[in-house]
Amino acid sequence: MEFEIGIGKNGRRAYGFDEVAIVPSRRTRDPEDVDIRWEIDAYTFELPMMASAMDASVSPSTAVAVGRLGGLACLNLEGLWTRYDDPEPMYEEIAALSDDKATRRMQEIYKEPIKEELIGQRIREIKDGGVVACASLTPQRVELYAKLVLDAELDVLVIQGTVVSGEHVSSRQEPLNLKEFIPAFDLPVIVGGCASYSTALHLMRTGAVGVLVGVGPGNACTTRGVLGVGVPQATAIADAAAARREHQHETGRYCHVIADGGMRTGGDIAKAIACGADAVMIGSPLTRAYEAPGRGYHWGMATFHPTLPRGARVKTQQVATLEEIMIGPAHENDGTFNLFGALQTSMATTGYANVKEFQKADLVIAPTIKTEGKTYQTEQHVGMGH
């Protein structure tokens, strides 16, 4: 349904995670009987998740740790780990910066040129850990470094930007043609972000094995404020899932929808899957792990843009191990621990046996879902009112 914004300008109502809720079905299940595994291309993961390609959440060592816990972590090949032989002092400095100095100093830190030899080295460090190696490049640099990632035997490539389209127009340079590059590339490619049906469908038609859905919902992202661009995640994911159905009908090929950003709790992850996602990409929840490289801080990929930063350094605090955050056990009741145990329990409570079934769950529009009957929690800042 469209609403009139003004004469001649209409808009569609869109919904975020806090405005929807999952409806239980007529059956329930034992959580042990629920299968949350994720299969994409030739790989199977115990958890339907990717750790986002942000320096604060993924280092080569945390990529290995996430992989051993059953997930897939994506390393940013244009970040600190490929600009510095030893980036640890940079992390220390970023964590020590005052809020008023952080952005300007980070712009300087990220001016250090990318060292090509470090690209292969970091990929090999992950592979030496015995897990699937995944890394990201921006569309502007993919062709420049494509051979290096192939030589290093990367397993999965993510082509990622704030917004990536299947039809980039430029009068200054020949843009990356995804429809030519992806089918000719020897690795499975995930591409994004996007936030609409038409863009998701165009990206799927490039031959990508997955698309990232989310423009601006991340905790450290300021794109929605700086550019005024974005779509709330529940609607964006549902629209991309509709594009996936159309693409599969057209081609017979299944393209994975990966919800990217906006998820803080297990309930948010469950809602993302129920809206139609095959998996989720999370960053800020993982920066709360002791193993995370960000020292209790989180910042997005565009935080340090040299002319128009679209991110902020935010404090998240390190409070638990990666294992406790991802698969438990949880010792707090606010939904930020044992994220994928929560997903499994949500699916069991609502009666769905696997992710494909859960994508068909009924949803309701429920803007009071977090406050209804929660007066004491809200007043005392505990539980859902925390």
Sequence and secondary structure as in RCSB ss.txt:
>XXXX:A:sequence
MEFEIGIGKNGRRAYGFDEVAIVPSRRTRDPEDVDIRWEIDAYTFELPMMASAMDASVSPSTAVAVGRLGGLACL
NLEGLWTRYDDPEPMYEEIAALSDDKATRRMQEIYKEPIKEELIGQRIREIKDGGVVACASLTPQRVELYAKLVL
DAELDVLVIQGTVVSGEHVSSRQEPLNLKEFIPAFDLPVIVGGCASYSTALHLMRTGAVGVLVGVGPGNACTTRG
VLGVGVPQATAIADAAAARREHQHETGRYCHVIADGGMRTGGDIAKAIACGADAVMIGSPLTRAYEAPGRGYHWG
MATFHPTLPRGARVKTQQVATLEEIMIGPAHENDGTFNLFGALQTSMATTGYANVKEFQKADLVIAPTIKTEGKT
YQTEQHVGMGH
>XXXX:A:secstr
 EEEEETTEEEE    GGGEEE   S    GGG B  EEETTEEESSSEEE S TTT  HHHHHHHHHTT EEEE
ETTSHHHH SS HHHHHHHHH  HHHHHHHHHHHTTS   HHHHHHHHHHHHHTTS  EEEE TTTHHHHHHHHH
HTT SEEEEE SS  SS   SSS    HHHHHHHSSS EEEEEE SHHHHHHHHTTT SEEEE SS STTB HHH
HT     HHHHHHHHHHHHHHHHHHHS   EEEEES   SHHHHHHHHHTT SEEEE TTGGGBTT TTTTEE  
TTTT SSS  B  EE    B HHHHHH     SSS SSHHHHHHHHHHHHT SBHHHHTT  EEE TTTTTTT H
HHHHHT GGG 
